Amino acid sequence: MYLHRTVSRAPQPPRKTLQTDARALLAACPGVNARLAARRISRVLDRALAPTGFSSAQLGLMAQIAALSDDSLGALALRSGLDQSTLSRNLRTLESAGLIEIAVVEADQRRRAVWLTETGARRLEAAVPVWRAAQARLAGALGDLAANLAVATEPLAQHPRCVASP
């Protein structure tokens, strides 16, 4: 009688290549995955908001301006998480469309303030119901995931080095 015995080698780990490293990075990196998720969510919102003439970024910035008690550009930059140059570029677009005004504060010539114009306030008010409908669809798909992520990452805004190595 003939007995066949299979001898197997111990499984070898996958060979380390740039491709395996890149796949591991894409699977594990919170920054890459958060940006991908944000782009996907923004795409859904942008499509829904198209009839209002706002992109999701513009609507968010307009809402930040409307919600702020401190109307300074510095406070807006901090609250929106945008650097000064990105904020200025986005505000110029809104200002050119007559939706916001930016002015130097008389009491402090170094300080600039921003607020919605009457047209901007009306357009924002008209866009809110469209946003609510899109938000309801997103909430059905994502639940509170995006809001929870924003809250969970808030400490990083205060102390970005808390996860970085020295």
PyRosetta script that sets phi, psi and omega in degrees:
from pyrosetta import init, pose_from_sequence

init()
pose = pose_from_sequence("MYLHRTVSRAPQPPRKTLQTDARALLAACPGVNARLAARRISRVLDRALAPTGFSSAQLGLMAQIAALSDDSLGALALRSGLDQSTLSRNLRTLESAGLIEIAVVEADQRRRAVWLTETGARRLEAAVPVWRAAQARLAGALGDLAANLAVATEPLAQHPRCVASP")
pose.set_psi(1, 143.2)
pose.set_omega(1, -176.6)
pose.set_phi(2, -109.7)
pose.set_psi(2, 122.9)
pose.set_omega(2, 176.0)
pose.set_phi(3, -107.0)
pose.set_psi(3, 129.1)
pose.set_omega(3, 178.2)
pose.set_phi(4, -104.6)
pose.set_psi(4, 123.3)
pose.set_omega(4, 179.5)
pose.set_phi(5, -117.0)
pose.set_psi(5, 124.8)
pose.set_omega(5, -179.6)
pose.set_phi(6, -90.4)
pose.set_psi(6, 127.2)
pose.set_omega(6, 175.6)
pose.set_phi(7, -104.9)
pose.set_psi(7, 122.4)
pose.set_omega(7, 180.0)
pose.set_phi(8, -113.0)
pose.set_psi(8, 147.7)
pose.set_omega(8, 176.7)
pose.set_phi(9, -81.8)
pose.set_psi(9, 157.0)
pose.set_omega(9, 175.0)
pose.set_phi(10, -62.2)
pose.set_psi(10, 140.5)
pose.set_omega(10, -179.7)
pose.set_phi(11, -59.8)
pose.set_psi(11, 134.7)
pose.set_omega(11, 179.5)
pose.set_phi(12, -90.0)
pose.set_psi(12, 138.1)
pose.set_omega(12, 175.0)
pose.set_phi(13, -64.8)
pose.set_psi(13, 152.4)
pose.set_omega(13, 179.7)
pose.set_phi(14, -58.0)
pose.set_psi(14, 143.6)
pose.set_omega(14, 179.4)
pose.set_phi(15, -64.3)
pose.set_psi(15, 133.0)
pose.set_omega(15, -179.3)
pose.set_phi(16, -74.4)
pose.set_psi(16, 120.4)
pose.set_omega(16, 177.1)
pose.set_phi(17, -137.4)
pose.set_psi(17, 170.3)
pose.set_omega(17, 175.4)
pose.set_phi(18, -60.0)
pose.set_psi(18, -37.8)
pose.set_omega(18, -179.5)
pose.set_phi(19, -64.2)
pose.set_psi(19, -43.8)
pose.set_omega(19, 179.0)
pose.set_phi(20, -67.0)
pose.set_psi(20, -38.3)
pose.set_omega(20, 176.5)
pose.set_phi(21, -63.4)
pose.set_psi(21, -42.4)
pose.set_omega(21, -179.8)
pose.set_phi(22, -65.0)
pose.set_psi(22, -41.2)
pose.set_omega(22, 178.4)
pose.set_phi(23, -63.9)
pose.set_psi(23, -40.8)
pose.set_omega(23, 178.2)
pose.set_phi(24, -64.1)
pose.set_psi(24, -41.8)
pose.set_omega(24, 178.2)
pose.set_phi(25, -60.6)
pose.set_psi(25, -48.3)
pose.set_omega(25, -178.7)
pose.set_phi(26, -63.3)
pose.set_psi(26, -33.6)
pose.set_omega(26, -179.1)
pose.set_phi(27, -76.0)
pose.set_psi(27, -31.2)
pose.set_omega(27, -169.7)
pose.set_phi(28, -109.9)
pose.set_psi(28, -20.1)
pose.set_omega(28, -171.6)
pose.set_phi(29, -74.1)
pose.set_psi(29, 118.1)
pose.set_omega(29, 179.1)
pose.set_phi(30, -63.0)
pose.set_psi(30, -35.8)
pose.set_omega(30, -179.9)
pose.set_phi(31, -64.8)
pose.set_psi(31, -47.6)
pose.set_omega(31, 180.0)
pose.set_phi(32, -63.2)
pose.set_psi(32, -45.5)
pose.set_omega(32, -177.2)
pose.set_phi(33, -70.5)
pose.set_psi(33, -35.7)
pose.set_omega(33, 177.3)
pose.set_phi(34, -66.2)
pose.set_psi(34, -40.9)
pose.set_omega(34, 178.0)
pose.set_phi(35, -64.7)
pose.set_psi(35, -40.4)
pose.set_omega(35, 178.1)
pose.set_phi(36, -62.4)
pose.set_psi(36, -46.4)
pose.set_omega(36, 178.7)
pose.set_phi(37, -62.5)
pose.set_psi(37, -43.0)
pose.set_omega(37, 179.8)
pose.set_phi(38, -62.4)
pose.set_psi(38, -41.1)
pose.set_omega(38, 178.3)
pose.set_phi(39, -64.2)
pose.set_psi(39, -40.0)
pose.set_omega(39, 179.5)
pose.set_phi(40, -65.5)
pose.set_psi(40, -45.2)
pose.set_omega(40, 178.8)
pose.set_phi(41, -64.1)
pose.set_psi(41, -44.2)
pose.set_omega(41, 179.0)
pose.set_phi(42, -60.9)
pose.set_psi(42, -38.5)
pose.set_omega(42, 179.5)
pose.set_phi(43, -62.5)
pose.set_psi(43, -42.8)
pose.set_omega(43, 178.2)
pose.set_phi(44, -62.6)
pose.set_psi(44, -47.9)
pose.set_omega(44, -179.9)
pose.set_phi(45, -65.1)
pose.set_psi(45, -41.5)
pose.set_omega(45, 179.6)
pose.set_phi(46, -59.3)
pose.set_psi(46, -42.1)
pose.set_omega(46, 178.3)
pose.set_phi(47, -63.5)
pose.set_psi(47, -43.8)
pose.set_omega(47, -178.8)
pose.set_phi(48, -66.8)
pose.set_psi(48, -36.9)
pose.set_omega(48, -176.1)
pose.set_phi(49, -84.9)
pose.set_psi(49, -7.7)
pose.set_omega(49, -176.5)
pose.set_phi(50, -49.6)
pose.set_psi(50, -42.7)
pose.set_omega(50, 179.9)
pose.set_phi(51, -62.9)
pose.set_psi(51, -21.6)
pose.set_omega(51, -179.0)
pose.set_phi(52, -83.2)
pose.set_psi(52, -15.1)
pose.set_omega(52, -176.3)
pose.set_phi(53, 85.3)
pose.set_psi(53, 0.8)
pose.set_omega(53, 178.6)
pose.set_phi(54, -104.2)
pose.set_psi(54, 145.9)
pose.set_omega(54, 164.5)
pose.set_phi(55, -87.6)
pose.set_psi(55, 168.0)
pose.set_omega(55, 178.6)
pose.set_phi(56, -63.6)
pose.set_psi(56, -35.2)
pose.set_omega(56, 178.5)
pose.set_phi(57, -66.0)
pose.set_psi(57, -43.1)
pose.set_omega(57, 178.9)
pose.set_phi(58, -65.6)
pose.set_psi(58, -42.4)
pose.set_omega(58, 179.2)
pose.set_phi(59, -62.1)
pose.set_psi(59, -43.6)
pose.set_omega(59, 178.7)
pose.set_phi(60, -61.7)
pose.set_psi(60, -42.0)
pose.set_omega(60, 179.8)
pose.set_phi(61, -67.6)
pose.set_psi(61, -41.2)
pose.set_omega(61, 176.7)
pose.set_phi(62, -62.1)
pose.set_psi(62, -41.6)
pose.set_omega(62, 178.4)
pose.set_phi(63, -65.3)
pose.set_psi(63, -38.3)
pose.set_omega(63, 177.2)
pose.set_phi(64, -61.3)
pose.set_psi(64, -43.0)
pose.set_omega(64, 179.9)
pose.set_phi(65, -63.9)
pose.set_psi(65, -44.4)
pose.set_omega(65, -179.2)
pose.set_phi(66, -66.1)
pose.set_psi(66, -31.8)
pose.set_omega(66, -174.9)
pose.set_phi(67, -86.3)
pose.set_psi(67, -20.5)
pose.set_omega(67, -174.6)
pose.set_phi(68, -69.9)
pose.set_psi(68, 137.6)
pose.set_omega(68, 170.9)
pose.set_phi(69, -89.0)
pose.set_psi(69, -27.2)
pose.set_omega(69, 174.2)
pose.set_phi(70, -98.2)
pose.set_psi(70, 114.7)
pose.set_omega(70, -174.4)
pose.set_phi(71, -89.3)
pose.set_psi(71, 13.3)
pose.set_omega(71, -178.4)
pose.set_phi(72, -76.4)
pose.set_psi(72, 152.1)
pose.set_omega(72, 178.1)
pose.set_phi(73, -64.2)
pose.set_psi(73, -34.3)
pose.set_omega(73, 178.2)
pose.set_phi(74, -61.9)
pose.set_psi(74, -43.9)
pose.set_omega(74, 178.3)
pose.set_phi(75, -65.1)
pose.set_psi(75, -39.4)
pose.set_omega(75, 178.9)
pose.set_phi(76, -65.3)
pose.set_psi(76, -42.2)
pose.set_omega(76, 178.5)
pose.set_phi(77, -61.4)
pose.set_psi(77, -44.5)
pose.set_omega(77, -179.5)
pose.set_phi(78, -64.3)
pose.set_psi(78, -47.5)
pose.set_omega(78, -177.1)
pose.set_phi(79, -66.9)
pose.set_psi(79, -36.9)
pose.set_omega(79, -177.1)
pose.set_phi(80, -85.8)
pose.set_psi(80, -13.2)
pose.set_omega(80, -179.5)
pose.set_phi(81, 75.6)
pose.set_psi(81, 17.5)
pose.set_omega(81, -179.3)
pose.set_phi(82, -100.6)
pose.set_psi(82, 144.9)
pose.set_omega(82, 173.1)
pose.set_phi(83, -75.6)
pose.set_psi(83, 163.4)
pose.set_omega(83, -173.6)
pose.set_phi(84, -57.0)
pose.set_psi(84, -42.2)
pose.set_omega(84, -176.5)
pose.set_phi(85, -68.6)
pose.set_psi(85, -41.3)
pose.set_omega(85, 178.1)
pose.set_phi(86, -65.6)
pose.set_psi(86, -43.6)
pose.set_omega(86, 178.2)
pose.set_phi(87, -60.3)
pose.set_psi(87, -47.7)
pose.set_omega(87, -179.6)
pose.set_phi(88, -59.6)
pose.set_psi(88, -42.2)
pose.set_omega(88, -180.0)
pose.set_phi(89, -62.2)
pose.set_psi(89, -44.8)
pose.set_omega(89, 179.9)
pose.set_phi(90, -68.3)
pose.set_psi(90, -37.6)
pose.set_omega(90, 179.1)
pose.set_phi(91, -68.1)
pose.set_psi(91, -36.3)
pose.set_omega(91, 177.8)
pose.set_phi(92, -58.3)
pose.set_psi(92, -40.8)
pose.set_omega(92, 178.5)
pose.set_phi(93, -61.8)
pose.set_psi(93, -45.5)
pose.set_omega(93, 179.9)
pose.set_phi(94, -68.0)
pose.set_psi(94, -36.8)
pose.set_omega(94, 178.7)
pose.set_phi(95, -68.0)
pose.set_psi(95, -41.2)
pose.set_omega(95, 178.6)
pose.set_phi(96, -61.9)
pose.set_psi(96, -31.9)
pose.set_omega(96, 179.0)
pose.set_phi(97, -82.2)
pose.set_psi(97, -1.4)
pose.set_omega(97, 178.7)
pose.set_phi(98, 76.5)
pose.set_psi(98, 21.4)
pose.set_omega(98, -176.7)
pose.set_phi(99, -94.5)
pose.set_psi(99, -22.5)
pose.set_omega(99, 178.3)
pose.set_phi(100, -137.8)
pose.set_psi(100, 163.3)
pose.set_omega(100, 172.0)
pose.set_phi(101, -125.6)
pose.set_psi(101, 142.9)
pose.set_omega(101, 175.8)
pose.set_phi(102, -125.1)
pose.set_psi(102, 131.2)
pose.set_omega(102, -178.0)
pose.set_phi(103, -143.7)
pose.set_psi(103, 154.5)
pose.set_omega(103, 173.8)
pose.set_phi(104, -77.2)
pose.set_psi(104, 135.6)
pose.set_omega(104, 179.6)
pose.set_phi(105, -77.6)
pose.set_psi(105, 127.4)
pose.set_omega(105, -177.1)
pose.set_phi(106, -57.9)
pose.set_psi(106, -42.0)
pose.set_omega(106, -176.5)
pose.set_phi(107, -68.2)
pose.set_psi(107, -26.0)
pose.set_omega(107, -178.9)
pose.set_phi(108, -142.8)
pose.set_psi(108, 99.8)
pose.set_omega(108, -174.7)
pose.set_phi(109, -62.4)
pose.set_psi(109, -15.9)
pose.set_omega(109, 178.6)
pose.set_phi(110, -82.9)
pose.set_psi(110, -17.2)
pose.set_omega(110, -174.3)
pose.set_phi(111, -97.2)
pose.set_psi(111, 135.8)
pose.set_omega(111, 175.1)
pose.set_phi(112, -117.5)
pose.set_psi(112, 142.0)
pose.set_omega(112, -179.2)
pose.set_phi(113, -115.9)
pose.set_psi(113, 154.3)
pose.set_omega(113, 179.9)
pose.set_phi(114, -134.3)
pose.set_psi(114, 142.3)
pose.set_omega(114, 176.8)
pose.set_phi(115, -152.7)
pose.set_psi(115, 162.9)
pose.set_omega(115, 178.0)
pose.set_phi(116, -77.0)
pose.set_psi(116, 142.5)
pose.set_omega(116, 170.0)
pose.set_phi(117, -80.4)
pose.set_psi(117, 172.0)
pose.set_omega(117, 176.5)
pose.set_phi(118, -58.9)
pose.set_psi(118, -43.2)
pose.set_omega(118, 177.8)
pose.set_phi(119, -61.5)
pose.set_psi(119, -44.0)
pose.set_omega(119, 179.6)
pose.set_phi(120, -62.0)
pose.set_psi(120, -42.6)
pose.set_omega(120, 179.5)
pose.set_phi(121, -64.0)
pose.set_psi(121, -42.3)
pose.set_omega(121, 178.9)
pose.set_phi(122, -65.0)
pose.set_psi(122, -43.0)
pose.set_omega(122, 179.6)
pose.set_phi(123, -65.5)
pose.set_psi(123, -40.6)
pose.set_omega(123, 177.6)
pose.set_phi(124, -63.5)
pose.set_psi(124, -44.8)
pose.set_omega(124, 179.3)
pose.set_phi(125, -60.2)
pose.set_psi(125, -40.0)
pose.set_omega(125, 179.1)
pose.set_phi(126, -70.2)
pose.set_psi(126, -27.9)
pose.set_omega(126, -178.0)
pose.set_phi(127, -80.9)
pose.set_psi(127, -22.7)
pose.set_omega(127, -175.8)
pose.set_phi(128, -58.5)
pose.set_psi(128, -45.2)
pose.set_omega(128, 178.7)
pose.set_phi(129, -62.7)
pose.set_psi(129, -35.1)
pose.set_omega(129, 177.2)
pose.set_phi(130, -65.8)
pose.set_psi(130, -43.3)
pose.set_omega(130, 177.4)
pose.set_phi(131, -62.5)
pose.set_psi(131, -42.8)
pose.set_omega(131, -179.5)
pose.set_phi(132, -57.7)
pose.set_psi(132, -42.0)
pose.set_omega(132, 179.4)
pose.set_phi(133, -64.6)
pose.set_psi(133, -44.0)
pose.set_omega(133, 178.0)
pose.set_phi(134, -65.3)
pose.set_psi(134, -40.5)
pose.set_omega(134, 179.1)
pose.set_phi(135, -61.3)
pose.set_psi(135, -40.1)
pose.set_omega(135, 179.3)
pose.set_phi(136, -63.1)
pose.set_psi(136, -41.5)
pose.set_omega(136, 178.0)
pose.set_phi(137, -64.9)
pose.set_psi(137, -43.3)
pose.set_omega(137, 178.3)
pose.set_phi(138, -64.8)
pose.set_psi(138, -41.1)
pose.set_omega(138, 179.5)
pose.set_phi(139, -62.8)
pose.set_psi(139, -35.6)
pose.set_omega(139, 176.8)
pose.set_phi(140, -63.4)
pose.set_psi(140, -34.7)
pose.set_omega(140, -179.4)
pose.set_phi(141, -85.7)
pose.set_psi(141, -34.5)
pose.set_omega(141, -172.3)
pose.set_phi(142, -113.5)
pose.set_psi(142, -14.7)
pose.set_omega(142, -174.2)
pose.set_phi(143, 64.5)
pose.set_psi(143, -138.5)
pose.set_omega(143, -179.2)
pose.set_phi(144, -96.0)
pose.set_psi(144, 16.1)
pose.set_omega(144, -174.7)
pose.set_phi(145, -55.0)
pose.set_psi(145, -49.4)
pose.set_omega(145, -177.2)
pose.set_phi(146, -65.5)
pose.set_psi(146, -43.2)
pose.set_omega(146, 179.0)
pose.set_phi(147, -64.8)
pose.set_psi(147, -41.2)
pose.set_omega(147, 178.8)
pose.set_phi(148, -64.6)
pose.set_psi(148, -37.6)
pose.set_omega(148, 177.8)
pose.set_phi(149, -65.1)
pose.set_psi(149, -42.6)
pose.set_omega(149, 178.2)
pose.set_phi(150, -61.2)
pose.set_psi(150, -43.3)
pose.set_omega(150, 179.5)
pose.set_phi(151, -67.0)
pose.set_psi(151, -43.8)
pose.set_omega(151, -177.7)
pose.set_phi(152, -64.4)
pose.set_psi(152, -30.1)
pose.set_omega(152, -178.3)
pose.set_phi(153, -93.5)
pose.set_psi(153, -1.8)
pose.set_omega(153, -179.8)
pose.set_phi(154, -55.8)
pose.set_psi(154, -40.1)
pose.set_omega(154, 177.6)
pose.set_phi(155, -58.9)
pose.set_psi(155, -26.3)
pose.set_omega(155, 178.4)
pose.set_phi(156, -67.4)
pose.set_psi(156, -30.0)
pose.set_omega(156, 177.8)
pose.set_phi(157, -68.0)
pose.set_psi(157, -33.5)
pose.set_omega(157, -179.9)
pose.set_phi(158, -81.8)
pose.set_psi(158, -37.3)
pose.set_omega(158, -175.6)
pose.set_phi(159, -137.6)
pose.set_psi(159, 74.5)
pose.set_omega(159, -176.3)
pose.set_phi(160, -61.3)
pose.set_psi(160, -19.0)
pose.set_omega(160, -179.3)
pose.set_phi(161, -83.7)
pose.set_psi(161, -2.0)
pose.set_omega(161, -174.4)
pose.set_phi(162, -63.4)
pose.set_psi(162, -22.5)
pose.set_omega(162, 177.0)
pose.set_phi(163, -113.6)
pose.set_psi(163, -4.1)
pose.set_omega(163, -179.7)
pose.set_phi(164, -88.5)
pose.set_psi(164, 149.0)
pose.set_omega(164, 178.5)
pose.set_phi(165, -82.0)
pose.set_psi(165, 151.0)
pose.set_omega(165, -177.1)
pose.set_phi(166, -66.7)
pose.dump_pdb("model.pdb")
